[in-house]
Amino acid sequence: MDVPTFEELFRQLKFNMWLFGILFDDYEIAFRFYCFVLSMFSMLVEETSFFISRYAPENFLELTQLAPCLGIALLSVLKILPIAAKRQKISVLTKSLNKLYNAILMDPEKREVVKKEILLVHTIIKYFFILNTILITVYNFAPLAFMLYAYLKHNRIEYKVPYAVSLPFALDSYPKWFIVYFHSIISGFVCILFVTSVDALYCMLTSQICSNFTVISNEILHLDESGVHRLKDLIIYHQQVLKLSDDLEEIFKLVNLFNVVVGSTEICALGFNITTGDLGHLPGYILFLSSVLLQILLMSVFGEKLIREVISISVFKTREHNILSY
């Protein structure tokens, strides 16, 4: 399999961001983005209101079942707002990495050096999107299956929605139920779209920066006395990539903090639900836990890889000449 181009790597991500209103190659935000954020805020208010209304020691088990959905809704908003605020920096960073990546692809030796890692990241991101699509599909459409089962068994309609929310009216008629259900599934898909797109963006950008460090390391590894004249270009290249890694950290520092804090809480709640909850909800809990664990794993693995790549290259002075050490 050949190494994908930059456009191929970011195609799905660009489509996702266009879908929810952040134009990847522009600095603008579409009106639909504000509509989706408003939908998420309203869902957060409804879920929080229900959570508070049920807050009591005897409802502890029920509250732990509500916590993961409330947590990921909160996390989606906390992750997307910093990204929207720093969209200009993201656009500049992406364009810079695009130029560097195209330069790598033009050199067969450099392309071969980064091929394995690029293909691996591309595959990971693809299955990350698939896992979360399955997760939100299960949560959004499970109520329809339960309603059908209740109708076939008891010959009555029990109106259900995917997420526990507090409403100013009862779900006792089809029009009311449809409005709430439609709002719930839209918010669910938007929530997962926000979360997965931000995580994928971080992984893709980090991978691109790491690939450049890998190329520099390989160049240094094969540097001999006849190639000393290339040192100046390597130093400039190295400093440029270091600057891009600093920009990446500035963009994602809040996002990664929220990921760890909220994600850890979700893991605790989901682990408790798996061991004490209803077996009928076990598949959903396991899918949810897999998604949260994968989010934190991706952030940790790619963050750690970037740190290793940054510190793996140093500059020092010998008595003969300045040289890079790997």
Backbone bond lengths (Angstrom), bond angles and torsions (degrees), N, CA, C in turn:
res aa  C-N    CA-C-N  psi(-1)  N-CA   C-N-CA  omega(-1)  CA-C   N-CA-C  phi
1 M - - - 1.466 - - 1.528 109.21 -
2 D 1.323 115.73 132.05 1.456 120.25 -178.77 1.528 110.30 -78.76
3 V 1.320 115.41 160.34 1.463 120.74 179.88 1.529 108.81 -71.50
4 P 1.329 118.53 127.24 1.467 120.38 179.83 1.518 111.66 -68.60
5 T 1.311 115.89 152.71 1.461 120.38 176.27 1.526 110.08 -74.09
6 F 1.315 115.57 169.57 1.462 120.57 179.58 1.527 110.40 -61.56
7 E 1.312 115.93 -40.43 1.465 120.62 179.63 1.526 111.04 -64.15
8 E 1.316 117.21 -39.66 1.466 120.93 178.57 1.523 111.45 -67.04
9 L 1.318 116.83 -38.05 1.460 121.09 179.43 1.526 111.79 -64.07
10 F 1.317 116.14 -39.09 1.462 120.76 -172.93 1.529 113.27 -100.88
11 R 1.330 117.44 5.16 1.467 120.18 -175.05 1.528 112.56 -59.59
12 Q 1.342 117.41 -51.54 1.461 121.14 -179.25 1.521 111.35 -63.35
13 L 1.320 115.86 -40.62 1.462 120.67 -179.91 1.526 111.17 -65.33
14 K 1.316 116.83 -42.86 1.463 120.51 177.81 1.521 111.00 -62.12
15 F 1.336 116.07 -40.51 1.468 119.59 178.95 1.522 110.59 -64.00
16 N 1.341 116.92 -43.94 1.467 120.59 178.95 1.521 111.45 -58.73
17 M 1.326 115.76 -46.41 1.460 119.64 -177.22 1.528 111.02 -69.45
18 W 1.326 116.50 -36.54 1.470 118.75 174.52 1.525 110.05 -63.17
19 L 1.331 116.14 -38.92 1.460 121.14 -177.61 1.525 111.53 -60.39
20 F 1.336 117.05 -42.69 1.466 117.48 -179.79 1.526 113.50 -95.85
21 G 1.335 117.24 7.02 1.455 118.97 164.65 1.506 118.57 107.09
22 I 1.337 118.73 3.64 1.466 119.96 174.23 1.521 107.55 -101.98
23 L 1.326 116.03 115.25 1.457 120.99 -176.80 1.525 108.59 -79.95
24 F 1.318 116.45 113.15 1.462 123.09 -167.86 1.524 112.58 -58.65
25 D 1.308 117.57 -43.95 1.467 121.31 -175.87 1.518 112.52 -95.16
26 D 1.311 116.82 9.89 1.460 121.75 -179.40 1.512 109.43 -126.30
27 Y 1.327 115.31 175.01 1.460 120.22 176.90 1.525 111.18 -102.50
28 E 1.318 117.34 5.10 1.457 120.64 -173.10 1.526 112.02 -94.11
29 I 1.343 114.19 158.74 1.462 121.61 174.75 1.521 107.64 -121.79
30 A 1.324 116.35 128.00 1.461 121.01 -179.33 1.529 110.68 -75.57
31 F 1.315 115.62 158.80 1.469 121.31 -178.21 1.525 111.54 -60.84
32 R 1.333 116.87 -33.39 1.466 119.85 -177.83 1.527 111.95 -63.13
33 F 1.335 117.16 -26.24 1.467 119.26 177.92 1.524 110.38 -61.12
34 Y 1.319 116.81 -44.78 1.466 120.54 179.67 1.528 110.80 -65.65
35 C 1.325 116.39 -34.82 1.474 119.62 177.29 1.527 110.56 -64.94
36 F 1.324 116.65 -43.13 1.470 120.18 179.82 1.524 111.68 -66.92
37 V 1.324 116.98 -40.54 1.472 120.13 178.07 1.523 109.96 -64.91
38 L 1.328 116.74 -40.27 1.466 120.45 177.06 1.525 110.59 -62.48
39 S 1.327 116.72 -39.84 1.466 120.79 177.24 1.522 110.80 -61.69
40 M 1.342 116.67 -41.35 1.465 120.56 178.98 1.525 111.33 -67.31
41 F 1.323 116.80 -39.92 1.464 119.90 178.58 1.526 110.92 -63.92
42 S 1.323 116.94 -42.06 1.463 119.79 179.40 1.527 110.79 -64.99
43 M 1.338 117.11 -39.22 1.462 120.37 176.61 1.525 111.13 -65.11
44 L 1.328 116.38 -38.81 1.466 120.55 176.98 1.522 111.33 -61.53
45 V 1.327 116.11 -43.36 1.468 120.61 179.09 1.527 110.25 -63.05
46 E 1.330 116.72 -43.76 1.470 120.79 -179.19 1.532 111.43 -65.26
47 E 1.332 116.55 -42.76 1.467 119.63 179.65 1.525 111.54 -69.38
48 T 1.333 116.11 -40.95 1.467 119.74 179.31 1.519 110.97 -64.81
49 S 1.318 116.73 -39.72 1.471 120.81 178.71 1.524 110.62 -61.87
50 F 1.326 116.25 -42.94 1.465 119.51 178.16 1.526 110.77 -65.40
51 F 1.335 116.26 -41.85 1.465 121.17 179.97 1.530 110.52 -59.92
52 I 1.332 116.14 -45.37 1.469 120.68 -179.75 1.526 110.89 -66.21
53 S 1.335 116.07 -39.39 1.467 119.66 -178.87 1.526 112.25 -64.99
54 R 1.318 117.22 -25.22 1.464 121.34 -179.02 1.523 112.32 -100.47
55 Y 1.324 116.42 5.07 1.465 119.88 -175.42 1.525 110.64 -70.35
56 A 1.326 115.31 108.19 1.464 122.55 178.67 1.528 107.25 -167.75
57 P 1.337 117.85 151.42 1.472 120.51 -178.20 1.525 113.23 -56.07
58 E 1.335 117.11 -38.14 1.465 119.29 -177.48 1.534 112.56 -71.54
59 N 1.335 116.95 -13.22 1.465 120.84 179.44 1.530 112.10 -102.87
60 F 1.314 117.17 20.31 1.468 120.83 -174.24 1.526 111.94 -58.13
61 L 1.326 117.51 -45.89 1.464 120.62 -179.14 1.523 111.34 -62.56
62 E 1.308 116.20 -41.41 1.466 120.17 179.16 1.525 110.79 -64.62
63 L 1.323 116.80 -39.64 1.460 120.70 -178.96 1.529 111.38 -66.32
64 T 1.326 117.12 -37.61 1.469 119.29 177.96 1.526 111.19 -66.68
65 Q 1.330 117.27 -28.05 1.461 120.46 176.41 1.527 111.42 -74.23
66 L 1.322 116.48 -29.01 1.460 120.65 179.55 1.523 112.07 -81.28
67 A 1.333 116.88 -28.15 1.463 121.55 -172.14 1.533 114.23 -57.45
68 P 1.360 120.74 -44.32 1.465 119.27 -177.97 1.526 113.84 -60.27
69 C 1.330 117.45 -43.76 1.471 120.21 179.82 1.524 111.04 -65.31
70 L 1.324 115.75 -41.69 1.464 119.73 177.32 1.524 110.15 -64.35
71 G 1.335 115.87 -39.42 1.460 120.45 -178.58 1.512 113.07 -65.14
72 I 1.326 117.51 -44.45 1.463 119.06 -177.54 1.528 111.42 -72.84
73 A 1.334 117.29 -29.53 1.466 119.91 174.82 1.525 109.90 -65.01
74 L 1.335 115.81 -44.22 1.466 120.45 177.23 1.521 110.69 -63.96
75 L 1.331 116.32 -43.49 1.463 120.71 -178.59 1.524 111.86 -62.36
76 S 1.318 117.20 -38.72 1.469 120.08 -178.81 1.524 111.46 -61.50
77 V 1.335 116.22 -40.56 1.470 120.26 178.85 1.523 110.37 -70.27
78 L 1.334 116.61 -43.21 1.464 120.81 -179.09 1.528 112.02 -65.11
79 K 1.330 117.37 -26.47 1.458 120.51 -179.35 1.527 112.01 -85.10
80 I 1.323 116.80 -38.30 1.459 118.35 -173.04 1.526 112.67 -79.56
81 L 1.330 118.03 -30.91 1.467 119.89 -177.34 1.532 112.52 -64.73
82 P 1.351 120.32 -45.53 1.473 118.56 175.79 1.526 113.00 -62.52
83 I 1.331 116.63 -34.77 1.463 120.06 178.77 1.531 110.47 -66.57
84 A 1.324 116.34 -42.19 1.467 119.99 178.17 1.524 110.78 -64.11
85 A 1.334 116.41 -38.59 1.464 120.63 -178.75 1.531 111.60 -68.32
86 K 1.339 116.98 -28.88 1.466 121.05 -176.43 1.524 111.94 -110.11
87 R 1.323 115.98 27.63 1.462 120.64 -176.82 1.530 112.16 -62.05
88 Q 1.344 117.71 -32.10 1.462 120.11 179.95 1.528 110.56 -66.94
89 K 1.324 116.65 -43.69 1.465 120.41 177.57 1.525 110.99 -63.21
90 I 1.335 115.67 -38.25 1.466 119.74 179.23 1.525 110.49 -64.20
91 S 1.323 116.16 -41.76 1.460 120.56 -179.83 1.527 111.06 -63.64
92 V 1.331 116.58 -44.06 1.469 120.98 179.21 1.527 110.48 -64.43
93 L 1.336 116.30 -44.14 1.468 120.77 179.23 1.523 111.13 -61.63
94 T 1.319 116.47 -43.75 1.462 120.93 -178.62 1.524 111.58 -64.00
95 K 1.313 116.99 -41.94 1.468 120.34 179.35 1.529 111.22 -64.92
96 S 1.326 116.62 -38.36 1.471 120.22 177.97 1.525 110.80 -65.17
97 L 1.325 116.55 -43.74 1.462 120.72 179.41 1.528 111.41 -67.31
98 N 1.310 116.39 -32.55 1.465 120.94 177.63 1.528 110.50 -61.67
99 K 1.325 116.39 -44.64 1.469 120.42 179.21 1.531 111.12 -63.20
100 L 1.327 116.27 -43.69 1.463 120.04 -179.75 1.526 111.34 -66.18
101 Y 1.327 116.20 -38.72 1.470 120.20 -178.99 1.527 110.73 -67.99
102 N 1.328 116.61 -39.88 1.465 119.83 177.63 1.528 111.00 -62.95
103 A 1.334 116.17 -36.36 1.466 119.98 177.15 1.526 110.72 -65.24
104 I 1.330 116.77 -37.14 1.470 120.80 177.38 1.529 110.42 -65.10
105 L 1.332 116.96 -44.14 1.467 120.79 -177.91 1.521 112.46 -64.97
106 M 1.323 116.95 -26.65 1.467 120.64 -179.21 1.527 112.04 -75.02
107 D 1.329 116.68 -16.69 1.462 121.29 179.64 1.532 108.71 -105.94
108 P 1.335 118.96 112.79 1.475 121.14 -176.86 1.528 113.41 -56.20
109 E 1.326 117.49 -38.31 1.467 120.73 -178.65 1.528 110.74 -67.47
110 K 1.325 116.55 -45.77 1.467 120.37 179.32 1.531 110.59 -65.74
111 R 1.319 115.80 -38.78 1.464 120.13 179.72 1.525 110.84 -61.21
112 E 1.310 116.42 -39.53 1.463 120.72 179.68 1.532 111.26 -68.70
113 V 1.328 116.66 -32.33 1.468 121.12 -179.68 1.527 111.24 -65.00
114 V 1.336 117.24 -39.53 1.476 120.76 -174.54 1.525 112.74 -97.80
115 K 1.319 117.64 -5.66 1.469 121.25 -172.29 1.523 112.80 -56.17
116 K 1.322 117.16 -50.28 1.462 121.44 -175.46 1.527 111.41 -60.07
117 E 1.323 116.46 -46.19 1.468 120.16 -177.90 1.526 111.67 -67.02
118 I 1.319 116.99 -42.01 1.467 120.85 -178.96 1.524 110.76 -62.75
119 L 1.327 116.83 -45.07 1.466 120.49 179.57 1.525 111.25 -64.92
120 L 1.337 117.05 -37.73 1.466 121.00 179.00 1.522 110.81 -63.76
121 V 1.320 116.60 -46.65 1.470 120.57 179.99 1.522 110.42 -63.55
122 H 1.314 116.24 -41.36 1.468 120.88 179.27 1.530 110.87 -59.21
123 T 1.329 116.35 -41.64 1.470 121.28 178.92 1.524 111.57 -68.70
124 I 1.325 116.64 -43.32 1.470 120.99 -179.98 1.524 110.94 -59.53
125 I 1.317 116.56 -45.94 1.465 120.55 -178.71 1.527 110.66 -64.08
126 K 1.328 116.63 -38.69 1.469 120.05 179.79 1.521 110.89 -61.17
127 Y 1.331 116.71 -47.18 1.469 119.70 -178.92 1.522 112.16 -74.34
128 F 1.317 117.12 -24.91 1.465 120.85 174.06 1.527 110.31 -64.07
129 F 1.321 116.39 -43.50 1.468 120.75 176.46 1.531 110.69 -64.89
130 I 1.328 116.70 -41.31 1.469 120.36 -178.94 1.522 111.08 -63.40
131 L 1.337 117.31 -45.64 1.464 121.47 179.94 1.520 111.15 -58.47
132 N 1.316 116.83 -45.81 1.462 119.83 -177.69 1.521 112.24 -72.82
133 T 1.329 117.18 -28.87 1.463 119.75 174.27 1.525 110.41 -65.66
134 I 1.330 116.27 -42.13 1.473 120.20 176.32 1.520 110.40 -62.59
135 L 1.329 116.47 -43.48 1.465 121.55 -179.23 1.522 111.63 -57.34
136 I 1.319 117.06 -52.34 1.465 119.33 -175.04 1.525 110.79 -72.30
137 T 1.326 117.74 -29.39 1.464 120.43 176.46 1.523 110.60 -65.29
138 V 1.333 116.70 -43.26 1.470 121.05 177.85 1.519 110.57 -61.08
139 Y 1.327 116.99 -48.02 1.465 120.52 -177.23 1.526 111.90 -67.79
140 N 1.327 117.06 -38.80 1.466 119.60 -175.94 1.526 113.32 -73.13
141 F 1.336 116.67 -36.04 1.462 118.69 -172.25 1.523 114.42 -107.48
142 A 1.332 117.11 -1.51 1.469 119.87 175.00 1.530 112.39 -59.13
143 P 1.362 119.69 -39.11 1.474 119.20 178.77 1.524 113.50 -57.37
144 L 1.325 117.58 -34.25 1.465 119.92 178.96 1.527 110.69 -64.76
145 A 1.337 116.06 -38.91 1.470 119.88 177.98 1.525 110.82 -65.65
146 F 1.338 116.65 -41.33 1.465 120.29 178.79 1.531 111.25 -66.37
147 M 1.323 116.60 -38.17 1.463 120.44 178.52 1.526 110.81 -65.73
148 L 1.324 116.14 -41.47 1.463 120.23 178.88 1.526 110.70 -64.79
149 Y 1.317 116.61 -42.15 1.464 121.10 178.96 1.528 110.68 -61.64
150 A 1.336 116.47 -45.19 1.467 120.47 179.96 1.526 111.09 -63.91
151 Y 1.321 116.17 -37.34 1.468 119.59 -179.35 1.530 111.10 -68.81
152 L 1.342 116.21 -42.97 1.464 119.65 -179.04 1.524 112.14 -69.33
153 K 1.326 116.85 -34.02 1.461 120.21 -176.16 1.523 112.53 -85.89
154 H 1.342 116.71 -41.40 1.468 120.10 -173.89 1.531 113.09 -112.66
155 N 1.341 115.81 -2.99 1.459 121.09 179.56 1.533 111.82 57.56
156 R 1.323 115.25 41.61 1.464 120.24 175.78 1.533 108.91 -147.11
157 I 1.320 114.61 154.71 1.467 120.13 -179.12 1.522 109.52 -96.97
158 E 1.328 115.83 123.88 1.465 121.76 174.57 1.528 107.61 -112.31
159 Y 1.315 115.65 107.75 1.463 119.69 -176.99 1.525 110.52 -71.09
160 K 1.335 115.79 122.72 1.462 121.49 -179.34 1.523 110.01 -129.15
161 V 1.324 115.42 151.21 1.468 121.88 175.95 1.532 108.22 -126.07
162 P 1.343 117.24 159.29 1.474 119.42 -174.13 1.528 114.78 -65.03
163 Y 1.333 117.30 -32.42 1.460 120.47 -171.77 1.522 109.88 -127.45
164 A 1.323 115.12 144.77 1.465 120.47 -179.41 1.524 109.52 -73.11
165 V 1.322 116.31 116.19 1.465 121.40 -177.94 1.522 109.82 -132.83
166 S 1.316 114.50 153.94 1.463 120.95 175.70 1.521 108.55 -100.25
167 L 1.331 116.74 125.37 1.460 122.10 -175.49 1.522 110.44 -124.92
168 P 1.325 117.45 154.06 1.472 120.06 178.65 1.527 113.36 -80.09
169 F 1.329 116.68 4.66 1.468 120.54 -179.82 1.526 108.86 -144.62
170 A 1.311 116.34 162.10 1.466 121.82 -179.54 1.531 110.29 -88.80
171 L 1.330 115.87 147.57 1.462 120.92 177.21 1.527 109.20 -87.46
172 D 1.322 114.95 72.98 1.462 119.77 -174.92 1.524 113.34 -114.50
173 S 1.326 116.38 10.32 1.466 119.41 177.73 1.525 109.24 -148.28
174 Y 1.328 114.45 158.25 1.463 119.21 -176.31 1.526 112.76 -62.01
175 P 1.340 121.62 -46.03 1.474 120.82 -179.10 1.527 112.55 -58.62
176 K 1.343 116.97 -44.25 1.469 119.93 179.72 1.528 110.47 -64.01
177 W 1.329 114.85 -45.42 1.463 118.63 -179.18 1.519 111.09 -62.36
178 F 1.327 117.96 -42.97 1.460 121.16 -176.83 1.525 111.02 -62.76
179 I 1.325 117.43 -41.99 1.471 120.78 179.77 1.526 110.62 -61.70
180 V 1.332 116.13 -47.61 1.469 120.51 -179.02 1.525 110.61 -66.82
181 Y 1.328 116.39 -41.75 1.465 120.23 -179.28 1.524 110.94 -64.93
182 F 1.319 117.27 -43.73 1.467 121.16 179.60 1.524 110.36 -62.33
183 H 1.330 116.16 -44.65 1.466 120.49 177.74 1.531 110.67 -61.26
184 S 1.318 117.18 -38.83 1.467 121.73 -178.03 1.523 111.86 -66.75
185 I 1.346 116.82 -46.12 1.467 118.12 -176.98 1.530 111.12 -71.52
186 I 1.335 117.32 -34.32 1.466 119.55 175.46 1.523 109.98 -62.72
187 S 1.326 116.27 -45.69 1.468 120.54 179.21 1.523 110.89 -63.37
188 G 1.332 116.74 -37.66 1.459 120.21 178.58 1.518 112.27 -63.07
189 F 1.330 116.54 -46.87 1.459 119.94 179.19 1.529 111.39 -65.75
190 V 1.332 117.01 -40.24 1.467 120.70 178.30 1.524 110.38 -63.23
191 C 1.319 116.18 -41.73 1.467 121.53 179.21 1.528 110.83 -56.79
192 I 1.319 116.57 -51.48 1.464 120.83 -179.36 1.524 111.11 -67.56
193 L 1.328 116.67 -35.40 1.464 120.61 177.72 1.522 110.61 -62.49
194 F 1.325 116.95 -44.15 1.463 121.56 177.22 1.530 110.80 -60.24
195 V 1.334 115.50 -52.55 1.468 120.99 -173.85 1.527 111.45 -63.10
196 T 1.323 116.91 -50.73 1.465 119.95 -175.79 1.527 112.16 -68.26
197 S 1.323 117.22 -36.35 1.466 120.07 -178.75 1.522 111.38 -67.13
198 V 1.325 116.60 -41.56 1.468 120.03 178.85 1.524 110.43 -66.06
199 D 1.331 116.90 -44.09 1.466 120.20 178.72 1.527 111.26 -63.45
200 A 1.322 116.52 -43.37 1.464 120.27 179.71 1.526 110.85 -64.82
201 L 1.326 116.83 -38.52 1.466 120.75 178.30 1.524 110.51 -61.08
202 Y 1.327 116.08 -44.68 1.470 120.07 179.12 1.530 110.88 -61.98
203 C 1.315 116.60 -45.70 1.466 120.60 -178.72 1.525 111.75 -64.26
204 M 1.330 116.72 -42.44 1.457 120.07 -177.86 1.526 111.36 -67.43
205 L 1.328 116.67 -44.77 1.465 119.83 -179.58 1.527 110.82 -66.76
206 T 1.334 116.27 -41.30 1.466 119.99 178.11 1.519 110.76 -62.64
207 S 1.323 116.24 -42.36 1.459 120.79 179.05 1.526 111.42 -61.83
208 Q 1.328 116.33 -39.88 1.463 119.95 178.76 1.526 111.48 -63.27
209 I 1.324 116.05 -43.34 1.469 119.95 179.21 1.524 110.32 -65.54
210 C 1.333 116.84 -43.14 1.466 120.84 178.61 1.526 111.19 -61.67
211 S 1.321 117.00 -36.49 1.465 120.47 179.08 1.526 110.94 -62.70
212 N 1.318 116.17 -38.64 1.466 119.52 177.86 1.525 111.37 -67.49
213 F 1.325 116.92 -39.94 1.463 119.57 175.26 1.531 111.00 -63.09
214 T 1.326 116.42 -37.68 1.466 120.69 178.13 1.523 111.10 -63.16
215 V 1.319 115.97 -41.20 1.465 120.53 177.88 1.527 110.57 -63.06
216 I 1.336 116.38 -43.92 1.467 120.28 178.60 1.526 110.39 -61.50
217 S 1.326 116.03 -44.67 1.465 120.70 179.55 1.529 111.10 -59.73
218 N 1.323 115.74 -42.56 1.465 119.81 179.54 1.526 111.49 -65.58
219 E 1.333 115.84 -38.69 1.460 119.92 178.26 1.526 110.50 -63.03
220 I 1.327 116.09 -42.46 1.467 120.84 -179.38 1.522 110.60 -67.54
221 L 1.326 115.14 -39.77 1.462 120.47 -177.72 1.527 111.57 -59.84
222 H 1.320 116.33 -33.39 1.464 120.76 -177.43 1.530 111.95 -103.83
223 L 1.318 116.02 16.30 1.462 120.26 179.99 1.530 109.89 -82.07
224 D 1.318 116.32 132.63 1.461 120.47 175.10 1.522 109.06 -127.91
225 E 1.305 116.63 -173.45 1.460 120.27 -175.74 1.522 112.13 -62.03
226 S 1.311 116.81 -30.56 1.465 119.21 -179.06 1.526 112.26 -72.71
227 G 1.343 116.04 -14.71 1.461 119.44 -178.21 1.505 114.25 -106.18
228 V 1.348 116.43 16.34 1.464 120.04 -178.14 1.531 111.43 -60.97
229 H 1.312 117.40 -29.82 1.466 120.70 -178.81 1.530 112.17 -64.45
230 R 1.350 116.83 -15.99 1.474 120.08 179.93 1.524 112.44 -86.99
231 L 1.338 116.78 -4.37 1.462 120.07 -176.00 1.523 112.68 -59.77
232 K 1.312 115.95 -42.36 1.463 119.18 -177.19 1.525 110.67 -60.43
233 D 1.331 116.80 -44.34 1.465 120.61 179.13 1.526 111.30 -64.49
234 L 1.338 116.66 -38.50 1.463 120.18 179.17 1.524 111.62 -66.20
235 I 1.329 115.65 -39.59 1.470 119.55 179.09 1.523 110.44 -64.39
236 I 1.327 116.75 -44.02 1.469 120.65 178.38 1.528 110.47 -62.75
237 Y 1.323 115.67 -44.23 1.475 121.57 177.62 1.527 110.29 -59.23
238 H 1.326 116.08 -45.63 1.465 121.61 -179.56 1.526 111.36 -61.90
239 Q 1.323 116.53 -44.83 1.465 120.22 -179.94 1.532 111.27 -65.24
240 Q 1.315 116.48 -35.84 1.465 120.37 178.06 1.527 111.14 -64.37
241 V 1.327 116.64 -44.09 1.468 120.37 -179.68 1.527 110.60 -68.70
242 L 1.332 117.38 -36.87 1.467 120.52 175.45 1.524 111.03 -59.68
243 K 1.330 115.69 -41.34 1.471 119.77 178.41 1.523 110.62 -63.27
244 L 1.320 117.05 -39.77 1.463 120.64 178.70 1.527 111.37 -66.08
245 S 1.328 117.17 -36.72 1.471 120.09 177.83 1.526 110.98 -67.48
246 D 1.331 117.06 -34.79 1.472 120.26 175.14 1.531 110.61 -65.63
247 D 1.329 116.25 -40.18 1.469 120.29 177.55 1.527 110.65 -62.91
248 L 1.324 116.24 -40.74 1.466 120.70 178.61 1.523 110.81 -61.41
249 E 1.319 116.76 -44.15 1.465 120.58 179.43 1.524 110.81 -62.81
250 E 1.309 116.71 -40.97 1.464 120.53 179.85 1.528 111.16 -63.20
251 I 1.310 116.98 -37.94 1.464 121.42 -177.99 1.525 111.47 -70.53
252 F 1.333 117.10 -40.96 1.470 120.65 -168.56 1.524 114.96 -106.61
253 K 1.324 119.05 5.76 1.466 118.64 -175.44 1.527 112.10 -64.24
254 L 1.327 118.15 -41.03 1.467 120.51 177.71 1.523 111.19 -70.17
255 V 1.311 116.18 -41.66 1.468 120.95 -179.46 1.526 110.74 -59.16
256 N 1.320 116.88 -45.98 1.465 120.66 -179.24 1.521 111.98 -67.17
257 L 1.332 116.61 -35.05 1.469 119.97 176.25 1.524 110.34 -62.64
258 F 1.329 116.80 -48.27 1.470 120.78 179.09 1.532 110.47 -62.08
259 N 1.323 116.09 -37.72 1.465 120.41 -179.79 1.522 111.39 -59.44
260 V 1.322 116.25 -44.23 1.466 120.80 -177.75 1.523 111.17 -70.69
261 V 1.334 116.88 -47.27 1.469 121.00 -175.14 1.528 111.21 -65.28
262 V 1.328 116.60 -53.90 1.465 120.39 -177.58 1.526 110.62 -71.53
263 G 1.334 116.75 -40.53 1.459 120.17 -179.70 1.518 112.81 -61.50
264 S 1.328 117.33 -38.78 1.467 120.77 178.66 1.523 111.07 -63.60
265 T 1.328 116.00 -40.38 1.467 120.32 177.75 1.523 111.13 -64.15
266 E 1.330 115.97 -41.50 1.468 120.14 178.59 1.524 111.37 -63.12
267 I 1.320 116.93 -40.93 1.468 120.61 -179.94 1.522 110.80 -62.25
268 C 1.329 116.33 -42.55 1.474 120.00 178.64 1.529 110.81 -61.66
269 A 1.338 116.05 -46.80 1.467 120.27 -178.29 1.526 111.25 -65.50
270 L 1.328 117.23 -42.80 1.464 120.60 -178.96 1.525 111.55 -68.22
271 G 1.328 116.83 -39.53 1.460 119.71 176.88 1.517 111.60 -61.20
272 F 1.332 116.31 -40.31 1.463 120.85 177.61 1.525 110.70 -65.65
273 N 1.341 116.36 -41.63 1.467 120.21 -179.88 1.529 111.84 -64.21
274 I 1.329 116.73 -38.36 1.466 120.42 -179.30 1.525 111.03 -64.13
275 T 1.325 116.65 -37.19 1.472 120.06 -176.55 1.524 113.24 -84.36
276 T 1.336 117.94 -24.04 1.472 119.67 -174.60 1.523 114.01 -123.40
277 G 1.346 117.44 -10.61 1.457 119.72 -172.62 1.514 114.03 -83.87
278 D 1.331 114.11 -176.33 1.463 122.57 179.86 1.529 109.86 -69.24
279 L 1.330 117.10 133.06 1.460 121.29 -179.32 1.526 111.94 -62.95
280 G 1.326 116.78 -26.11 1.455 120.24 179.27 1.517 113.08 -65.25
281 H 1.341 115.85 -25.61 1.462 120.39 179.60 1.525 112.59 -95.83
282 L 1.339 116.80 1.66 1.464 121.02 -174.64 1.532 113.21 -59.38
283 P 1.345 120.49 -45.35 1.469 119.30 179.20 1.526 112.78 -58.09
284 G 1.342 116.22 -40.87 1.460 119.63 178.26 1.513 112.21 -64.29
285 Y 1.341 116.27 -41.77 1.465 120.28 178.62 1.531 111.03 -62.24
286 I 1.330 115.96 -43.08 1.469 119.97 -178.17 1.529 110.70 -65.74
287 L 1.332 117.03 -42.29 1.461 120.49 176.74 1.525 111.01 -61.17
288 F 1.328 115.46 -45.03 1.461 121.45 -179.62 1.531 110.10 -61.33
289 L 1.334 116.16 -47.13 1.461 120.75 -179.42 1.530 110.98 -62.79
290 S 1.329 116.93 -40.19 1.465 120.79 178.63 1.522 110.80 -61.20
291 S 1.322 116.24 -40.98 1.456 120.79 179.84 1.521 111.52 -64.77
292 V 1.333 116.79 -46.50 1.471 120.73 -178.64 1.528 110.74 -65.46
293 L 1.339 116.33 -43.63 1.465 120.03 178.91 1.526 111.09 -61.96
294 L 1.332 116.30 -39.13 1.460 120.17 -179.69 1.523 110.88 -67.70
295 Q 1.336 117.15 -37.44 1.466 120.38 176.66 1.520 111.09 -58.07
296 I 1.334 115.87 -50.65 1.466 120.27 -178.16 1.526 110.77 -68.89
297 L 1.340 116.52 -36.60 1.462 120.17 178.74 1.528 111.25 -62.84
298 L 1.330 116.71 -45.69 1.462 120.14 179.55 1.521 111.00 -61.04
299 M 1.331 116.16 -45.77 1.461 120.38 179.73 1.524 110.76 -60.35
300 S 1.335 116.49 -43.54 1.466 121.19 -176.95 1.526 111.68 -69.65
301 V 1.336 116.30 -46.93 1.464 120.61 -176.72 1.523 111.31 -64.07
302 F 1.326 116.57 -48.25 1.463 119.15 -177.88 1.525 111.60 -71.44
303 G 1.329 116.87 -35.58 1.459 119.88 176.10 1.515 111.56 -64.13
304 E 1.340 116.44 -44.02 1.467 120.98 178.65 1.526 111.03 -65.22
305 K 1.318 116.34 -38.99 1.472 119.97 179.47 1.527 110.51 -63.91
306 L 1.326 116.54 -40.56 1.462 120.09 178.94 1.529 110.64 -63.46
307 I 1.329 116.50 -42.80 1.470 120.31 179.09 1.526 110.48 -60.70
308 R 1.337 116.27 -44.75 1.469 119.91 -179.85 1.524 111.29 -62.51
309 E 1.328 116.10 -40.91 1.461 119.49 -179.11 1.528 111.29 -67.59
310 V 1.335 116.49 -37.71 1.467 120.43 -178.77 1.521 110.90 -64.59
311 I 1.344 116.23 -44.79 1.467 119.29 -175.03 1.524 112.60 -85.65
312 S 1.333 117.20 -5.30 1.468 119.57 -177.74 1.524 111.99 -78.00
313 I 1.326 116.55 -14.28 1.464 120.23 -178.25 1.525 108.43 -118.30
314 S 1.294 117.35 126.68 1.467 121.16 178.88 1.520 109.59 -132.85
315 V 1.298 115.39 161.04 1.459 120.81 179.53 1.524 108.48 -114.73
316 F 1.286 116.77 129.84 1.461 119.01 176.03 1.522 109.67 -142.08
317 K 1.323 116.50 167.48 1.454 122.36 -175.94 1.526 110.01 -112.61
318 T 1.306 116.56 129.55 1.459 121.30 172.81 1.522 108.56 -103.99
319 R 1.296 116.52 175.33 1.454 119.48 -178.94 1.526 111.16 -72.37
320 E 1.331 116.61 -24.51 1.459 118.51 -177.43 1.527 112.25 -85.15
321 H 1.361 116.37 -45.89 1.459 119.69 -175.25 1.516 108.41 -167.12
322 N 1.333 115.87 168.27 1.462 119.72 172.89 1.523 108.12 -76.85
323 I 1.330 115.17 137.35 1.465 118.61 -178.96 1.508 109.44 -146.54
324 L 1.297 116.96 150.52 1.460 122.38 176.21 1.513 109.10 -89.19
325 S 1.313 115.66 140.39 1.464 120.10 179.73 1.503 109.60 -115.74
326 Y 1.319 118.00 135.47 1.470 122.93 178.17 1.520 108.32 -111.53
